[in-house]
Amino acid sequence: MQSIPVDTARLGVLRCASAPEVKLSNTETQEVKKDRDGNTVYTVAVTVRPDGRRISVIEIAVSGEPKGIEPGQVVKVTGLTAFAWSMGDRSGVSFRVDAVSPAHGTAGQGKGGDA
């Protein structure tokens, strides 16, 4: 699976849509997904509004528990990449980041910042 770097500057302000959740590798057994180093993988739903267009929600995966991330908060992502995938008759795009953190200094947010 080839990764495609994403230019986050074109995504507009990124906001956390839901609290980080542990990602499961098997929903039947409730097995928690781990990265190559054994760190738990989390998913964070984030709203994006590229070029002031319609708001979309993407789920991004990140290794290790993101600290200080709350719904509605403006966030900063580092190293966002997209992966095209296909399994049988299903296909889609998944997103992964190196890090997600609260952004700082955003107007209208006590904390937060430009994403």
C-alpha positions in Angstrom: 0.0 0.0 0.0 1.6 3.3 -1.1 1.2 6.4 1.0 0.3 9.7 -0.5 1.3 12.9 1.5 -1.5 15.3 2.1 -1.0 19.1 2.1 -2.8 20.0 5.3 -2.6 23.8 4.5 -5.4 23.2 1.9 -7.7 21.5 4.3 -8.7 24.6 6.2 -9.2 24.6 10.0 -9.2 21.0 11.4 -11.5 20.3 14.3 -11.8 17.2 16.4 -15.3 15.7 15.8 -15.1 13.0 18.4 -12.8 11.9 21.2 -9.9 9.6 20.3 -10.9 5.9 20.3 -8.8 2.8 20.4 -8.8 1.2 16.9 -9.7 -2.5 16.7 -8.0 -4.9 14.3 -10.7 -7.4 14.8 -14.2 -6.3 15.8 -15.3 -9.9 16.7 -12.6 -10.6 19.2 -12.2 -6.9 20.2 -8.4 -7.2 19.5 -6.7 -3.8 19.8 -4.7 -2.7 16.8 -1.0 -2.1 17.4 1.7 -0.5 15.2 5.0 -2.1 14.4 6.5 -0.9 17.7 3.7 -2.3 19.8 2.0 1.1 20.4 -1.8 1.1 20.5 -3.4 2.8 17.4 -6.1 5.4 18.0 -8.6 6.9 15.5 -9.7 10.6 15.7 -12.6 11.9 13.6 -11.6 15.3 12.3 -13.7 17.8 10.3 -12.1 19.4 7.3 -13.3 22.3 5.1 -11.0 22.6 2.0 -11.1 26.0 0.4 -14.2 27.0 2.3 -16.3 24.3 0.7 -18.6 21.8 2.3 -17.4 20.3 5.6 -16.3 16.6 5.5 -15.3 14.3 8.3 -12.3 12.0 8.0 -11.0 9.5 10.5 -7.3 9.5 11.0 -5.2 6.9 12.7 -2.3 7.8 15.0 0.0 5.6 17.1 -0.1 6.3 20.8 -2.9 8.0 22.7 -3.4 11.6 21.6 -3.3 13.8 24.7 -5.5 16.8 25.3 -7.8 16.3 22.3 -11.5 17.1 22.8 -14.5 17.3 20.5 -14.9 20.8 18.9 -11.3 21.7 19.5 -9.1 22.9 16.7 -6.2 20.5 16.2 -2.9 20.3 14.3 -1.8 17.2 12.5 1.7 16.3 11.5 2.6 14.0 8.7 -0.9 13.4 7.2 -0.8 10.6 4.6 -3.6 8.9 2.6 -3.6 5.3 1.6 -5.8 3.8 -1.1 -7.0 0.3 -0.2 -9.1 -2.5 -1.7 -10.4 -5.7 -0.1 -12.6 -7.8 -2.4 -15.4 -5.7 -3.7 -14.7 -2.9 -1.1 -12.3 0.0 -1.5 -11.6 3.3 0.0 -9.0 5.7 1.4 -7.6 5.7 4.9 -5.6 8.4 6.6 -2.7 8.2 9.1 -0.8 10.9 10.9 2.5 11.0 12.8 0.9 13.2 15.5 -2.3 15.0 16.3 -2.3 17.7 19.0 -4.3 20.7 20.2 -3.5 23.8 18.1 -2.7 27.0 20.0 -3.7 30.6 19.5 -6.9 30.3 17.5 -9.3 33.2 17.7 -12.6 32.1 19.4 -11.0 29.1 21.1 -9.4 29.4 24.5 -6.8 27.1 23.1 -6.3 26.0 19.6 -4.6 27.5 16.5 -4.4 27.6 12.8 -4.4 24.1 11.4 
